Amino acid sequence: MEKTASTPIQLFRGMTADELAALRAAHCTRVQRYDKNALIYHAGRVVHEIGIVQSGSVNVESNDLWGNKSILSHVEAGQAFAETYALCGEPLMVDVAAAEPCEIILWLDLVPMLQQQNTAASWYPKFLHNLLLLSMQKNLALSQRIRCTTPKSTRGRLLTYLSAQAVRAGSTHFSIPFDRQQLADYLNLDRSALSKELGKMRDDGLIRCRKNEFELCGTE
Protein backbone atom coordinates (compact mmCIF):
# COMPACT_ATOMS: atom_id res chain seq x y z
CA MET A 1 0.00 0.00 0.00
CA GLU A 2 2.67 2.48 -1.00
CA LYS A 3 1.56 6.09 -1.17
CA THR A 4 3.66 8.23 -3.46
CA ALA A 5 3.82 11.98 -3.86
CA SER A 6 3.15 11.77 -7.61
CA THR A 7 -0.06 9.73 -7.40
CA PRO A 8 -1.60 10.07 -3.92
CA ILE A 9 -4.47 7.68 -3.29
CA GLN A 10 -7.68 9.60 -2.69
CA LEU A 11 -9.17 7.12 -0.22
CA PHE A 12 -6.08 7.33 2.00
CA ARG A 13 -5.83 11.13 2.03
CA GLY A 14 -5.00 12.47 5.49
CA MET A 15 -4.03 9.11 6.93
CA THR A 16 -0.80 8.65 8.85
CA ALA A 17 1.78 5.94 8.25
CA ASP A 18 0.57 4.18 11.42
CA GLU A 19 -3.04 4.24 10.19
CA LEU A 20 -2.04 2.78 6.85
CA ALA A 21 -0.09 0.08 8.67
CA ALA A 22 -3.23 -0.70 10.70
CA LEU A 23 -5.16 -1.22 7.46
CA ARG A 24 -2.50 -3.63 6.24
CA ALA A 25 -2.62 -5.49 9.54
CA ALA A 26 -6.41 -5.86 9.22
CA HIS A 27 -5.88 -7.76 5.94
CA CYS A 28 -8.04 -5.27 4.03
CA THR A 29 -5.75 -4.95 1.02
CA ARG A 30 -4.14 -6.98 -1.74
CA VAL A 31 -2.28 -6.06 -4.93
CA GLN A 32 -2.72 -7.52 -8.43
CA ARG A 33 -1.29 -6.73 -11.87
CA TYR A 34 -3.21 -6.68 -15.18
CA ASP A 35 -2.12 -6.50 -18.81
CA LYS A 36 -3.61 -3.98 -21.24
CA ASN A 37 -7.23 -4.77 -22.18
CA ALA A 38 -7.49 -7.42 -19.46
CA LEU A 39 -10.98 -7.69 -17.99
CA ILE A 40 -10.81 -6.79 -14.31
CA TYR A 41 -14.51 -6.94 -13.42
CA HIS A 42 -17.33 -8.38 -15.52
CA ALA A 43 -20.95 -7.19 -15.51
CA GLY A 44 -23.17 -9.36 -13.33
CA ARG A 45 -20.56 -10.02 -10.68
CA VAL A 46 -21.28 -9.13 -7.05
CA VAL A 47 -18.21 -7.51 -5.47
CA HIS A 48 -17.15 -6.41 -2.00
CA GLU A 49 -13.78 -4.85 -2.88
CA ILE A 50 -12.98 -1.32 -4.02
CA GLY A 51 -10.37 -1.21 -6.77
CA ILE A 52 -7.67 1.44 -6.50
CA VAL A 53 -5.40 2.17 -9.46
CA GLN A 54 -1.80 2.51 -8.28
CA SER A 55 -0.30 2.91 -11.76
CA GLY A 56 -1.68 3.00 -15.29
CA SER A 57 -5.42 3.44 -15.77
CA VAL A 58 -8.66 1.52 -16.30
CA ASN A 59 -11.87 2.14 -18.22
CA VAL A 60 -15.37 1.53 -16.91
CA GLU A 61 -17.37 0.24 -19.88
CA SER A 62 -20.90 -0.68 -20.88
CA ASN A 63 -20.97 -3.60 -23.34
CA ASP A 64 -24.11 -5.11 -24.83
CA LEU A 65 -24.63 -8.63 -26.17
CA TRP A 66 -24.09 -7.43 -29.76
CA GLY A 67 -20.57 -6.17 -29.06
CA ASN A 68 -21.35 -2.44 -28.82
CA LYS A 69 -19.19 -0.65 -26.28
CA SER A 70 -19.44 2.70 -24.50
CA ILE A 71 -16.78 4.04 -22.15
CA LEU A 72 -18.52 5.51 -19.13
CA SER A 73 -15.47 6.74 -17.25
CA HIS A 74 -11.67 6.66 -17.23
CA VAL A 75 -10.02 5.92 -13.87
CA GLU A 76 -6.45 7.14 -13.46
CA ALA A 77 -3.67 6.41 -10.97
CA GLY A 78 -4.68 7.27 -7.39
CA GLN A 79 -8.40 6.95 -8.16
CA ALA A 80 -10.86 4.18 -7.29
CA PHE A 81 -13.66 2.23 -8.94
CA ALA A 82 -16.54 -0.12 -8.02
CA GLU A 83 -17.04 1.60 -4.66
CA THR A 84 -20.82 1.97 -5.13
CA TYR A 85 -21.28 -1.69 -6.03
CA ALA A 86 -19.02 -2.81 -3.19
CA LEU A 87 -21.06 -0.82 -0.67
CA CYS A 88 -24.51 -1.71 -2.00
CA GLY A 89 -23.90 -5.36 -2.83
CA GLU A 90 -25.64 -5.01 -6.19
CA PRO A 91 -24.47 -6.94 -9.27
CA LEU A 92 -22.20 -4.93 -11.54
CA MET A 93 -23.95 -3.34 -14.52
CA VAL A 94 -20.61 -2.48 -16.15
CA ASP A 95 -17.30 -4.04 -17.13
CA VAL A 96 -13.94 -2.72 -15.91
CA ALA A 97 -10.93 -3.23 -18.21
CA ALA A 98 -7.26 -2.24 -18.03
CA ALA A 99 -6.60 0.69 -20.37
CA GLU A 100 -2.80 0.34 -20.14
CA PRO A 101 -0.36 -2.56 -19.66
CA CYS A 102 1.11 -3.63 -16.32
CA GLU A 103 -1.82 -2.41 -14.28
CA ILE A 104 -1.29 -2.56 -10.54
CA ILE A 105 -4.60 -2.62 -8.68
CA LEU A 106 -4.81 -2.33 -4.92
CA TRP A 107 -7.95 -4.08 -3.74
CA LEU A 108 -9.60 -2.70 -0.61
CA ASP A 109 -11.94 -5.23 1.00
CA LEU A 110 -14.90 -3.51 2.67
CA VAL A 111 -16.00 -6.59 4.63
CA PRO A 112 -13.21 -6.44 7.25
CA MET A 113 -12.91 -2.66 6.98
CA LEU A 114 -16.48 -1.89 8.00
CA GLN A 115 -16.72 -4.33 10.88
CA GLN A 116 -17.86 -2.91 14.22
CA GLN A 117 -14.48 -3.21 15.93
CA ASN A 118 -12.94 -0.78 13.42
CA THR A 119 -15.36 2.12 14.03
CA ALA A 120 -13.23 3.45 16.89
CA ALA A 121 -10.03 3.39 14.83
CA SER A 122 -8.54 6.77 13.97
CA TRP A 123 -8.47 5.94 10.25
CA TYR A 124 -12.18 5.05 10.10
CA PRO A 125 -13.75 8.57 9.92
CA LYS A 126 -11.04 9.67 7.48
CA PHE A 127 -11.84 6.76 5.20
CA LEU A 128 -15.59 7.46 5.30
CA HIS A 129 -14.97 11.15 4.54
CA ASN A 130 -12.74 10.28 1.59
CA LEU A 131 -15.25 7.69 0.33
CA LEU A 132 -18.06 10.26 0.39
CA LEU A 133 -15.89 12.78 -1.45
CA LEU A 134 -14.97 10.15 -4.02
CA SER A 135 -18.64 9.33 -4.62
CA MET A 136 -19.44 13.00 -5.22
CA GLN A 137 -16.57 13.26 -7.71
CA LYS A 138 -17.88 10.22 -9.57
CA ASN A 139 -21.30 11.86 -9.79
CA LEU A 140 -19.69 14.91 -11.35
CA ALA A 141 -17.79 12.76 -13.85
CA LEU A 142 -20.95 10.94 -14.91
CA SER A 143 -22.80 14.24 -15.22
CA GLN A 144 -20.00 15.51 -17.46
CA ARG A 145 -20.31 12.48 -19.73
CA ILE A 146 -24.07 13.00 -20.00
CA ARG A 147 -23.41 16.62 -20.97
CA CYS A 148 -20.88 15.53 -23.61
CA THR A 149 -23.24 13.00 -25.21
CA THR A 150 -26.32 15.27 -25.18
CA PRO A 151 -25.56 17.22 -28.41
CA LYS A 152 -27.02 15.45 -31.44
CA SER A 153 -24.20 16.26 -33.85
CA THR A 154 -20.71 14.78 -33.86
CA ARG A 155 -19.17 18.24 -33.82
CA GLY A 156 -21.34 19.30 -30.92
CA ARG A 157 -20.20 16.37 -28.81
CA LEU A 158 -16.55 16.97 -29.69
CA LEU A 159 -16.73 20.68 -28.91
CA THR A 160 -18.42 20.02 -25.58
CA TYR A 161 -15.84 17.41 -24.59
CA LEU A 162 -12.79 19.34 -25.76
CA SER A 163 -14.01 22.54 -24.11
CA ALA A 164 -14.40 20.69 -20.81
CA GLN A 165 -10.91 19.23 -21.11
CA ALA A 166 -9.47 22.69 -21.75
CA VAL A 167 -11.21 24.04 -18.64
CA ARG A 168 -9.92 21.10 -16.61
CA ALA A 169 -6.36 21.63 -17.86
CA GLY A 170 -6.55 25.42 -17.47
CA SER A 171 -5.15 25.77 -20.98
CA THR A 172 -6.26 25.55 -24.59
CA HIS A 173 -3.39 23.10 -25.16
CA PHE A 174 -3.97 19.77 -23.43
CA SER A 175 -3.89 15.99 -23.77
CA ILE A 176 -6.80 13.59 -23.37
CA PRO A 177 -6.69 10.07 -21.84
CA PHE A 178 -8.24 8.36 -24.90
CA ASP A 179 -7.11 7.18 -28.31
CA ARG A 180 -9.50 7.70 -31.24
CA GLN A 181 -11.48 4.49 -30.69
CA GLN A 182 -11.79 5.13 -26.97
CA LEU A 183 -12.89 8.72 -27.58
CA ALA A 184 -15.54 7.46 -30.00
CA ASP A 185 -16.70 4.93 -27.39
CA TYR A 186 -16.84 7.64 -24.71
CA LEU A 187 -18.88 10.01 -26.88
CA ASN A 188 -21.09 7.25 -28.33
CA LEU A 189 -19.90 7.94 -31.87
CA ASP A 190 -18.72 5.89 -34.81
CA ARG A 191 -14.93 6.07 -35.03
CA SER A 192 -14.83 6.93 -38.74
CA ALA A 193 -17.41 9.70 -38.24
CA LEU A 194 -15.39 11.06 -35.31
CA SER A 195 -12.12 11.04 -37.26
CA LYS A 196 -13.79 12.69 -40.25
CA GLU A 197 -15.25 15.44 -38.08
CA LEU A 198 -11.92 16.06 -36.36
CA GLY A 199 -10.40 16.56 -39.81
CA LYS A 200 -13.12 19.06 -40.71
CA MET A 201 -12.64 20.94 -37.45
CA ARG A 202 -8.90 21.11 -38.13
CA ASP A 203 -9.55 22.40 -41.68
CA ASP A 204 -11.98 24.99 -40.28
CA GLY A 205 -9.26 26.29 -37.95
CA LEU A 206 -11.02 25.22 -34.75
CA ILE A 207 -8.40 22.78 -33.49
CA ARG A 208 -4.91 21.42 -33.93
CA CYS A 209 -4.42 17.81 -32.96
CA ARG A 210 -1.89 15.01 -33.06
CA LYS A 211 -2.78 11.68 -31.49
CA ASN A 212 -4.15 12.61 -28.04
CA GLU A 213 -2.69 16.14 -27.99
CA PHE A 214 -5.15 18.96 -28.76
CA GLU A 215 -5.06 22.72 -29.07
CA LEU A 216 -8.22 24.82 -29.37
CA CYS A 217 -7.82 27.71 -31.82
CA GLY A 218 -9.65 31.00 -32.20
CA THR A 219 -11.11 30.86 -28.69
CA GLU A 220 -10.22 34.43 -27.68
Disulfide bonds with the S-S distance in Angstrom:
none
